[in-house]
Amino acid sequence: MAALLDIRHRIRSVKSTQQITRAMKMVAAARLRRAQDRIFSARPYANQMLTLLASLAARTTDRSNPLLAERPIERQLLVLVTADRGLCGAFNTNLIRAAQSYLEEHRDKEVSIIAVGRKGRDYFHRRPIKLIAEHINIFGRLEFTQAQPIAEQIINLYTQEKVDAVDFLYNEFKSILTQRVRVERYLPIKPIEPARGESLIDYIYEQPAQEILSVLLPRYVEIEVYRALLESQAAELAARMTAMDAATNNAAEMIDSLTLHMNRVRQAAITREIIEVVSGAAAT
């Protein structure tokens, strides 16, 4: 009877866990829909702005803007974007593994990290890596104003020549079942090279080109940072929804297995009791 009680307690425990995972899946699905809409709105703007600025940079010979300045890379900055919470499958593990590969690939350089998200912060906080800054708890209500301090920080580090290149490592949202780890170089901004046989025709500017670039380039960095955060948020929600769906299905399978085992144990106990009654009657 003790075994039956233990099995019943375990079934109730698994059912309670299943209700939690099902609720987490539904919450992630609802938030994912809004995150997808924000990504689809931000992508065209960011892509068009990159095309415009890279084209504009290719058409001007004045490279005095510090965000366009290229120099020998000795000090690199990696902005690692992870989640603040777990229960999202291999989302954080893949990012941390990619960050470790990045550090190994650039072991001959001085690499520092800005951690966006609690999981990446906690992992590298315990290791001998130069952690410049951390930004946590921003994905609950992600807004453009939360991307601006990060953009301002990397712009200041680059323009003050404390770093020679800035790379972003994040998960790009492709679909609900697919997230792709991306490493993108945000600074310096590279001009577009014309195709073979194509000549660049310069624009007529109402203001000087450098004045336009000095205003638009920081804005572009802010937009790119915000887009990466949106991509990471949507990828995290998709990974969590998939993980919670798998956990819910696994819980259902475990409940079926435990129920079958409980029925077998109960049937065996009933059979044993019947045999004892029959044996006692035959003995008398």
C-alpha positions as CSV (number, residue, x, y, z in Angstrom):
1,M,0.0,0.0,0.0
2,A,3.0,2.3,0.7
3,A,4.1,1.8,-2.9
4,L,0.7,2.8,-4.2
5,L,0.6,6.0,-2.1
6,D,4.1,6.9,-3.3
7,I,3.0,6.4,-7.0
8,R,-0.1,8.5,-6.4
9,H,1.9,11.3,-4.8
10,R,4.3,11.3,-7.7
11,I,1.5,11.4,-10.3
12,R,0.0,14.4,-8.5
13,S,3.4,16.1,-8.5
14,V,3.9,15.5,-12.2
15,K,0.4,16.8,-13.0
16,S,1.2,20.0,-11.0
17,T,4.4,20.4,-13.0
18,Q,2.5,19.8,-16.2
19,Q,0.1,22.6,-15.4
20,I,3.0,25.0,-14.8
21,T,4.8,24.1,-18.0
22,R,1.5,24.4,-20.0
23,A,0.9,27.8,-18.5
24,M,4.5,28.9,-19.3
25,K,4.1,27.7,-22.9
26,M,0.9,29.7,-23.3
27,V,2.5,32.9,-21.8
28,A,5.6,32.5,-24.1
29,A,3.4,32.0,-27.1
30,A,1.4,35.2,-26.4
31,R,4.5,37.3,-25.8
32,L,6.2,35.8,-28.9
33,R,3.4,37.1,-31.2
34,R,4.1,40.6,-30.0
35,A,7.8,40.2,-30.2
36,Q,7.5,38.9,-33.8
37,D,5.5,42.0,-34.8
38,R,8.1,44.3,-33.3
39,I,11.0,42.5,-35.2
40,F,9.2,42.6,-38.5
41,S,8.7,46.3,-38.0
42,A,12.3,47.0,-37.0
43,R,14.1,44.9,-39.6
44,P,13.3,47.0,-42.7
45,Y,14.2,50.2,-41.0
46,A,17.5,48.9,-39.7
47,N,18.4,47.3,-43.1
48,Q,17.6,50.4,-45.1
49,M,19.5,52.6,-42.7
50,L,22.6,50.3,-43.0
51,T,22.4,50.5,-46.8
52,L,22.1,54.2,-46.8
53,L,24.9,54.9,-44.3
54,A,27.3,52.3,-45.9
55,S,26.6,53.8,-49.3
56,L,27.1,57.3,-48.0
57,A,30.3,56.3,-46.3
58,A,31.6,54.8,-49.5
59,R,31.0,58.1,-51.4
60,T,32.9,60.3,-49.1
61,T,36.6,60.5,-48.8
62,D,36.6,62.1,-45.4
63,R,37.1,59.4,-42.8
64,S,37.4,61.7,-39.9
65,N,34.3,60.4,-38.2
66,P,35.5,58.2,-35.3
67,L,32.8,55.5,-36.0
68,L,34.3,55.0,-39.5
69,A,37.9,55.0,-38.4
70,E,39.6,51.6,-38.9
71,R,42.7,50.8,-36.9
72,P,44.8,47.7,-36.2
73,I,42.7,45.4,-33.9
74,E,44.4,44.7,-30.7
75,R,41.5,45.2,-28.2
76,Q,38.1,43.7,-29.0
77,L,34.8,44.2,-27.3
78,L,32.2,41.4,-27.3
79,V,28.6,42.3,-26.4
80,L,27.1,39.0,-25.3
81,V,23.2,38.9,-25.3
82,T,21.7,36.1,-23.3
83,A,18.5,35.6,-21.4
84,D,17.8,36.6,-17.8
85,R,16.0,33.3,-17.1
86,G,16.4,29.6,-17.9
87,L,13.8,27.0,-18.9
88,C,14.4,27.8,-22.6
89,G,16.2,24.7,-23.8
90,A,19.7,25.2,-25.2
91,F,19.2,28.9,-25.8
92,N,21.8,30.2,-23.3
93,T,24.1,27.2,-23.6
94,N,24.6,27.7,-27.3
95,L,25.4,31.4,-26.8
96,I,27.9,30.7,-24.0
97,R,29.5,28.0,-26.1
98,A,29.8,30.4,-29.0
99,A,31.3,33.1,-26.7
100,Q,33.9,30.6,-25.5
101,S,34.7,29.7,-29.1
102,Y,35.0,33.5,-29.9
103,L,37.4,33.9,-27.0
104,E,39.5,30.9,-28.1
105,E,39.6,32.2,-31.7
106,H,40.8,35.6,-30.5
107,R,43.1,34.5,-27.7
108,D,45.9,36.5,-29.2
109,K,43.8,39.7,-28.7
110,E,42.7,41.5,-25.6
111,V,39.0,40.7,-25.4
112,S,36.5,42.3,-23.0
113,I,32.8,41.6,-22.6
114,I,29.6,43.5,-22.0
115,A,27.0,41.1,-20.7
116,V,23.4,41.7,-21.6
117,G,21.3,39.2,-19.7
118,R,21.8,37.5,-16.3
119,K,22.9,34.1,-17.6
120,G,25.9,35.4,-19.5
121,R,26.8,37.7,-16.7
122,D,26.7,34.9,-14.1
123,Y,28.8,32.6,-16.3
124,F,31.6,35.0,-17.1
125,H,31.5,36.6,-13.7
126,R,33.1,33.5,-12.2
127,R,35.8,33.3,-14.9
128,P,39.0,35.4,-15.5
129,I,37.4,37.5,-18.3
130,K,37.4,41.3,-18.3
131,L,33.7,42.1,-17.8
132,I,33.3,45.8,-18.5
133,A,29.6,46.2,-17.8
134,E,26.3,44.3,-17.3
135,H,22.7,45.0,-18.3
136,I,20.2,42.7,-16.7
137,N,16.4,42.5,-16.4
138,I,15.7,44.5,-19.5
139,F,13.7,41.8,-21.5
140,G,10.6,42.0,-19.3
141,R,9.5,45.2,-20.9
142,L,12.0,45.9,-23.7
143,E,12.0,49.4,-25.0
144,F,14.2,51.5,-27.3
145,T,15.3,53.6,-24.3
146,Q,17.0,50.5,-22.9
147,A,19.1,50.0,-26.0
148,Q,20.4,53.6,-26.0
149,P,22.7,53.3,-22.9
150,I,24.3,50.1,-24.4
151,A,24.8,51.9,-27.7
152,E,26.2,55.0,-26.0
153,Q,28.6,52.8,-24.0
154,I,30.1,51.0,-27.0
155,I,30.3,54.2,-29.0
156,N,32.2,55.9,-26.1
157,L,34.6,52.9,-25.8
158,Y,35.3,52.9,-29.5
159,T,35.7,56.6,-30.0
160,Q,38.0,56.9,-27.0
161,E,40.1,54.1,-28.6
162,K,39.7,51.8,-25.6
163,V,38.6,49.1,-28.0
164,D,39.4,48.7,-31.7
165,A,36.4,46.6,-32.8
166,V,32.9,45.8,-31.4
167,D,31.2,42.5,-32.1
168,F,27.7,41.5,-31.1
169,L,26.9,37.9,-30.2
170,Y,23.2,37.0,-30.0
171,N,20.5,34.6,-31.2
172,E,18.7,35.7,-34.4
173,F,15.1,34.7,-34.6
174,K,14.4,32.7,-37.8
175,S,11.2,30.8,-36.8
176,I,9.6,29.2,-33.8
177,L,11.7,26.1,-34.1
178,T,14.9,27.8,-35.4
179,Q,17.2,30.3,-33.8
180,R,20.6,31.0,-35.2
181,V,23.6,32.3,-33.3
182,R,25.0,35.3,-35.0
183,V,28.3,37.3,-34.5
184,E,28.1,40.7,-36.2
185,R,30.6,43.5,-36.2
186,Y,29.0,46.8,-35.3
187,L,32.0,49.0,-35.2
188,P,33.8,50.2,-37.2
189,I,31.1,50.6,-39.9
190,K,32.5,49.4,-43.2
191,P,31.6,51.2,-46.5
192,I,29.9,49.2,-49.3
193,E,32.3,48.2,-52.0
194,P,30.9,48.8,-55.5
195,A,30.5,45.7,-57.7
196,R,32.9,45.1,-60.5
197,G,32.3,47.5,-63.4
198,E,30.0,49.7,-61.2
199,S,30.9,53.2,-60.3
200,L,29.6,55.1,-57.4
201,I,27.7,58.3,-58.1
202,D,27.9,60.8,-55.3
203,Y,24.8,62.5,-53.8
204,I,24.1,66.2,-53.6
205,Y,24.0,67.0,-49.9
206,E,22.0,69.9,-48.4
207,Q,24.4,69.7,-45.4
208,P,28.0,68.6,-45.5
209,A,28.4,64.8,-45.7
210,Q,30.3,64.7,-42.4
211,E,27.6,66.6,-40.6
212,I,25.0,64.1,-41.8
213,L,27.2,61.1,-40.8
214,S,27.9,62.6,-37.4
215,V,24.2,62.6,-36.7
216,L,23.1,59.4,-38.3
217,L,25.9,57.1,-37.4
218,P,25.2,57.1,-33.6
219,R,21.5,56.7,-34.4
220,Y,22.3,53.7,-36.6
221,V,24.2,52.0,-33.8
222,E,21.3,52.5,-31.4
223,I,18.9,51.0,-34.0
224,E,21.2,48.0,-34.5
225,V,21.5,47.4,-30.8
226,Y,17.8,47.6,-30.4
227,R,17.2,45.2,-33.3
228,A,19.7,42.7,-31.8
229,L,17.8,42.8,-28.5
230,L,14.5,42.3,-30.2
231,E,15.8,39.4,-32.1
232,S,17.2,37.8,-28.9
233,Q,14.0,38.4,-27.0
234,A,11.9,36.7,-29.7
235,A,14.4,33.8,-30.0
236,E,14.3,33.3,-26.3
237,L,10.5,33.2,-26.2
238,A,10.4,30.8,-29.1
239,A,12.9,28.5,-27.4
240,R,11.0,28.7,-24.1
241,M,7.7,27.9,-25.8
242,T,9.3,24.9,-27.6
243,A,11.0,23.7,-24.4
244,M,7.8,24.0,-22.3
245,D,5.8,22.2,-25.0
246,A,8.3,19.3,-24.9
247,A,8.2,19.3,-21.1
248,T,4.4,19.2,-21.1
249,N,4.4,16.2,-23.5
250,N,7.0,14.5,-21.5
251,A,4.9,15.0,-18.3
252,A,1.9,13.5,-20.1
253,E,4.0,10.4,-21.1
254,M,5.3,10.1,-17.5
255,I,1.7,10.3,-16.1
256,D,0.6,7.6,-18.5
257,S,3.5,5.4,-17.5
258,L,3.0,6.0,-13.8
259,T,-0.7,5.3,-14.1
260,L,-0.1,2.0,-15.9
261,H,2.5,1.0,-13.2
262,M,0.1,2.0,-10.4
263,N,-2.7,-0.1,-12.0
264,R,-0.3,-3.1,-12.2
265,V,0.7,-2.7,-8.6
266,R,-2.9,-2.4,-7.5
267,Q,-3.9,-5.4,-9.5
268,A,-1.1,-7.4,-8.0
269,A,-2.1,-6.4,-4.5
270,I,-5.8,-7.4,-5.2
271,T,-4.7,-10.7,-6.7
272,R,-2.5,-11.4,-3.6
273,E,-5.4,-10.6,-1.3
274,I,-7.8,-12.9,-3.2
275,I,-5.2,-15.7,-3.0
276,E,-4.8,-15.2,0.8
277,V,-8.6,-15.3,1.3
278,V,-9.0,-18.4,-0.9
279,S,-6.1,-20.1,0.8
280,G,-7.5,-19.3,4.3
281,A,-10.9,-20.7,3.3
282,A,-9.4,-23.9,1.9
283,A,-7.4,-24.4,5.1
284,T,-10.5,-24.2,7.2
